Amino acid sequence: MTNKKLFVLVLAVLIFSGCGVNKEAEVKSITPKSSTPTIVSPEKVKDSAKHTVQDSNTLDQFIKKIQPQNEQLQKVLKEDLDRDGKPEYVLAFGLEKEEIYNIFVVREEDDGYHIIDKLEDPVIVVHLNTDVKIMKLDQTDQKFIVVYSIGDGGAYSEGFSIYALENNHIKSINSDFPNATGQGIRTLKDTDHDGVFESVDYYEFSDTQEHTIVVSQKYDGTGPEKMELLYKNKSKKFVYPSDPKAVILNYLEDDYLMKWFGLPFPEMDQLIDPAARQTYDFEDAVDFSGLAYLSYPVLELSFNEVSSDDNRKVYSVKDNSEEERAKKEITFTLEKQSGKWRIMSIEINDKL
């Protein structure tokens, strides 16, 4: 065989072999995929993580855009407040963690994040908003925004405000804070464990018995009020005063509080004889503002003992405050019965 024929033969074999390899690769490329789970490569996991971070950065950028001057983001809450299947964000800004000044409700739309509304603070006395929560307050699926507050003055106080998202607007449901006195405790809790929260007000007095009157009502301020009379003294119950002047003071305090709250005080039947029980207008003779503002001393009274023996005492009681309307004096007659001083009669007379 000549060299020329040998070269042609070898070339033909190589060409044929090359074509065979290419056909095999072509067959493999159309082989059906197996039914085993798809394994995501680390590169794809990283790409997915980057996408999540980008979403977060978008919200971060919006937060920086609306952030009030000199305030920092203190809390972010995410919840579907209007139950439309899309979450809202509650953004709380303030100087410190428990010093919140501005609260926005935000939603993500197709073109980015937008402010739905800003919470208006209904508390009118000096205070600090210390926390914001999203809570279920009844047996429905409704979610509420609850802002907790404390007083920022000399006397201690605490309370709360409730909001709901309705028709793309924040609606104030209820606000319970001691705005009138600037002191006192208002709490939000399910007192009877029935799945419905109550607004519970504690009125603690520095009177003879250290009374506390608890007033509770449904969280939104609707429905009947429930009242309970408690004693914060050491005995946690009514303790009969041993001093006749303390009996008079106790009686005047109870009479005022009963009229204020429309709540009966069972101890009154022990302090005064039923025949002497009348409706007296003691506010014409006594300045009760100290009692009304829960401060101490409660009443500023002077007691002049008109007559006295072992079982009977008569006192002329005057108000020592500078209140102009207190221009009358009250005469109390007490008798000792079963070792206890009891009021038997009352007379109100002009001082002048």
C-alpha positions in Angstrom: 0.0 0.0 0.0 1.4 3.3 -1.0 1.9 6.1 1.6 -0.9 8.1 -0.1 -3.5 5.4 0.3 -2.4 4.8 3.9 -2.9 8.4 4.8 -6.4 8.5 3.3 -7.3 5.3 5.3 -6.2 6.8 8.6 -8.0 10.1 8.0 -11.2 8.2 7.3 -11.0 6.3 10.5 -10.4 9.5 12.5 -13.3 11.3 10.9 -15.6 8.3 11.6 -14.5 8.1 15.2 -15.1 11.8 15.7 -18.6 11.7 14.4 -19.4 8.8 16.8 -18.4 10.8 19.9 -20.5 13.8 18.8 -23.6 11.6 18.3 -23.2 10.1 21.8 -23.1 13.6 23.3 -26.2 14.6 21.3 -28.1 11.5 22.7 -27.1 12.3 26.3 -28.3 15.9 25.9 -31.9 14.8 25.3 -32.1 12.2 28.0 -35.2 12.8 30.3 -34.5 14.4 33.8 -34.6 12.1 36.8 -37.3 12.4 39.4 -34.9 13.0 42.3 -35.2 16.5 44.2 -33.4 19.4 42.7 -30.3 20.5 44.6 -29.8 24.2 44.7 -26.2 25.2 44.3 -24.5 27.4 47.0 -24.4 30.2 44.4 -28.2 30.2 44.0 -28.6 30.2 47.8 -26.3 33.3 48.0 -28.3 35.0 45.3 -31.6 34.3 47.2 -30.0 35.7 50.3 -28.9 38.8 48.5 -32.5 39.3 47.2 -33.8 39.2 50.8 -31.2 41.7 52.0 -32.2 44.0 49.1 -35.9 43.9 50.3 -34.8 44.8 53.8 -32.6 47.6 52.6 -35.6 49.0 50.7 -37.5 49.2 54.0 -34.4 50.5 55.7 -34.1 53.3 53.1 -37.7 54.2 53.6 -37.3 54.3 57.4 -34.3 56.7 57.0 -36.4 58.8 54.7 -39.3 59.4 57.2 -37.2 59.3 60.4 -37.9 62.4 62.5 -34.9 64.6 63.2 -32.9 63.6 66.3 -35.0 60.4 66.8 -34.0 56.8 66.3 -36.0 53.8 65.2 -37.0 52.1 68.5 -39.4 49.4 67.4 -40.7 47.7 64.2 -43.9 45.6 64.2 -45.2 43.6 61.2 -48.9 42.5 61.2 -51.9 42.4 58.8 -53.9 45.0 60.7 -56.8 45.3 58.3 -57.0 41.6 57.4 -56.6 42.1 53.7 -53.8 39.5 53.4 -51.0 42.1 53.2 -48.9 43.1 56.1 -48.5 46.5 57.6 -45.5 47.9 59.5 -45.7 49.9 62.7 -42.6 52.0 63.1 -41.9 53.7 66.4 -39.3 56.5 66.7 -38.0 58.2 69.8 -34.9 59.3 71.7 -34.6 56.1 73.7 -36.2 52.6 73.9 -38.9 53.7 76.4 -39.3 57.3 75.1 -41.4 57.1 71.9 -42.5 60.3 70.2 -43.7 59.3 66.7 -45.4 56.2 65.4 -46.2 55.6 61.8 -48.2 52.8 60.1 -46.7 51.8 56.7 -47.6 49.5 53.9 -45.7 48.2 50.9 -47.3 48.9 47.5 -46.2 48.1 44.0 -44.2 51.3 43.7 -42.6 51.0 47.2 -43.5 51.8 50.8 -46.0 54.5 51.8 -47.2 55.9 55.1 -50.9 55.0 55.7 -51.2 57.2 58.8 -49.6 58.6 61.9 -50.8 57.9 65.4 -52.2 61.0 67.1 -51.4 61.1 70.8 -54.6 61.8 72.8 -52.9 62.1 76.3 -52.9 65.8 77.3 -50.8 65.8 80.4 -47.0 65.5 80.5 -46.1 61.9 79.8 -43.8 59.4 78.1 -44.9 56.8 75.6 -42.9 53.8 76.7 -44.0 50.9 74.4 -46.2 50.0 71.5 -47.7 46.5 70.9 -50.0 44.8 68.5 -52.7 42.9 70.5 -55.9 40.8 70.1 -58.3 42.4 72.6 -61.4 40.3 72.1 -62.6 37.1 70.5 -62.5 38.4 66.9 -59.5 38.4 64.6 -59.1 42.1 64.9 -55.6 43.3 65.7 -55.1 46.6 67.6 -52.2 48.9 68.2 -51.7 49.6 71.9 -49.4 52.4 73.1 -48.5 52.4 76.8 -47.6 55.6 78.7 -46.4 56.8 82.1 -46.5 60.2 83.7 -43.5 62.4 83.4 -44.3 64.7 86.3 -44.0 64.4 90.1 -46.8 62.0 90.7 -46.8 58.4 89.3 -49.3 57.6 86.6 -49.7 55.1 83.8 -52.2 54.4 81.1 -52.7 53.4 77.4 -54.2 54.3 74.1 -55.8 51.9 71.6 -55.9 52.3 67.8 -57.2 50.3 64.8 -56.6 50.4 61.1 -59.9 51.0 59.3 -60.4 52.1 55.6 -56.7 53.1 55.3 -57.0 55.3 58.3 -55.9 55.0 61.9 -58.9 55.2 64.2 -58.6 56.0 67.9 -60.6 53.3 69.8 -60.0 54.4 73.4 -57.5 56.3 75.5 -57.4 55.8 79.3 -54.9 57.9 81.1 -55.4 60.0 84.3 -55.6 63.3 82.4 -57.7 65.1 85.1 -55.4 64.5 88.1 -52.1 63.5 86.5 -51.8 60.6 88.8 -53.3 57.1 89.0 -53.1 53.7 87.3 -55.0 52.7 84.2 -54.4 49.1 82.9 -55.5 46.9 80.1 -56.2 43.3 81.0 -58.6 40.4 80.7 -59.8 40.5 84.4 -62.3 37.6 84.1 -60.4 35.5 81.6 -63.2 35.5 79.0 -61.1 36.5 76.1 -62.2 40.2 76.2 -59.9 42.8 77.7 -61.1 45.5 80.1 -59.9 49.0 80.7 -59.3 49.0 84.5 -58.9 52.2 86.5 -57.4 52.2 90.0 -58.3 55.2 92.2 -56.1 55.0 95.3 -56.9 57.5 98.1 -54.8 58.6 101.0 -57.8 58.6 103.3 -58.4 57.1 106.7 -59.1 53.6 105.3 -56.7 53.9 102.3 -59.5 53.1 100.0 -58.9 51.9 96.4 -61.9 52.0 94.0 -61.5 49.8 90.9 -63.6 50.7 87.9 -63.5 48.4 84.9 -65.2 48.5 81.5 -64.8 46.9 78.1 -61.5 48.0 76.4 -63.3 50.3 73.9 -65.1 52.2 76.6 -68.5 50.6 75.8 -70.9 48.6 78.0 -71.6 48.8 81.7 -69.0 49.8 84.3 -68.1 47.4 87.1 -66.9 48.8 90.5 -65.1 47.3 93.4 -64.2 48.8 96.7 -60.8 47.7 98.1 -58.7 48.6 101.2 -55.0 49.1 100.9 -54.4 49.3 104.7 -52.6 46.6 106.5 -55.7 44.7 107.4 -57.1 44.8 103.8 -60.5 45.5 105.3 -62.5 48.2 107.1 -60.9 49.0 110.5 -63.2 50.9 112.8 -61.5 54.1 114.1 -60.9 54.2 117.8 -60.7 58.0 118.0 -64.0 60.0 117.7 -62.4 62.6 115.5 -61.2 59.9 113.1 -64.8 58.6 113.0 -65.9 62.0 111.8 -63.1 62.3 109.2 -63.8 58.7 108.0 -67.5 59.6 107.6 -66.8 62.8 105.6 -64.4 61.0 103.3 -66.8 58.1 102.6 -69.7 60.5 102.0 -67.8 62.4 99.3 -66.5 59.2 97.6 -69.9 57.6 97.6 -71.4 60.6 95.8 -68.4 60.8 93.4 -68.6 57.2 92.3 -72.2 56.3 93.1 -70.9 53.3 95.0 -72.2 52.2 98.4 -69.8 52.0 101.3 -71.1 49.3 103.7 -69.0 50.8 106.5 -71.3 53.9 106.6 -74.0 51.9 108.4 -71.5 51.4 111.3 -70.2 55.0 111.4 -73.5 56.8 111.7 -76.9 56.0 113.2 -79.6 55.3 110.5 -81.8 58.1 111.9 -79.0 60.6 111.2 -78.4 59.4 107.6 -79.4 62.3 105.4 -78.1 63.9 102.2 -75.9 66.7 103.4 -74.1 69.1 101.1 -70.7 69.0 102.9 -69.0 70.7 100.0 -70.4 74.0 101.2 -68.4 73.6 104.4 -65.4 71.4 103.5 -62.8 71.7 100.7 -62.6 68.2 99.3 -60.1 69.0 96.5 -57.3 67.3 98.3 -59.3 64.1 98.3 -60.3 64.5 94.7 -56.7 64.8 93.6 -55.6 61.8 95.8 -53.1 63.9 97.7 -52.2 64.1 101.4 -53.2 65.6 103.7 -56.7 64.8 102.4 -58.8 67.2 104.5 -57.7 70.2 106.5 -60.1 70.3 109.4 -60.0 71.8 112.9 -62.0 70.1 115.7 -63.4 72.1 118.6 -64.7 69.9 121.4 -67.9 71.6 122.5 -68.8 69.1 125.2 -67.6 65.8 126.4 -68.1 62.9 128.8 -67.2 59.2 128.8 -70.0 58.2 126.4 -71.0 61.4 124.5 -68.9 64.0 122.6 -69.9 67.1 120.6 -67.5 68.6 118.0 -67.6 71.7 116.0 -65.7 71.0 112.8 -64.3 73.8 110.5 -62.4 73.8 107.3 -58.9 75.3 107.6 -58.2 75.7 103.9 -58.3 79.0 102.1 -61.2 77.9 99.9 -63.7 80.8 99.9 -66.8 78.6 99.6 -66.0 76.8 102.9 -67.8 79.3 105.1 -69.9 76.9 107.2 -69.2 74.7 110.2 -70.5 71.3 111.1 -71.6 70.1 114.5 -71.2 66.3 115.1 -72.7 64.6 118.1 -71.2 61.1 118.9 -72.1 58.4 121.4 -70.1 55.4 122.5 -71.9 52.2 121.7 -70.4 48.7 122.4 -67.0 50.4 122.8 -67.2 52.3 119.5 -67.9 56.0 118.8 -70.8 56.5 116.5 -72.3 59.6 114.9 -75.8 60.3 116.2 -76.6 63.7 114.7 -75.2 66.3 112.3 -75.9 70.0 111.9 -74.5 72.5 109.4 -74.4 76.1 110.3 -73.0 79.3 108.8 -69.7 80.4 110.3 -70.5 84.1 110.0 
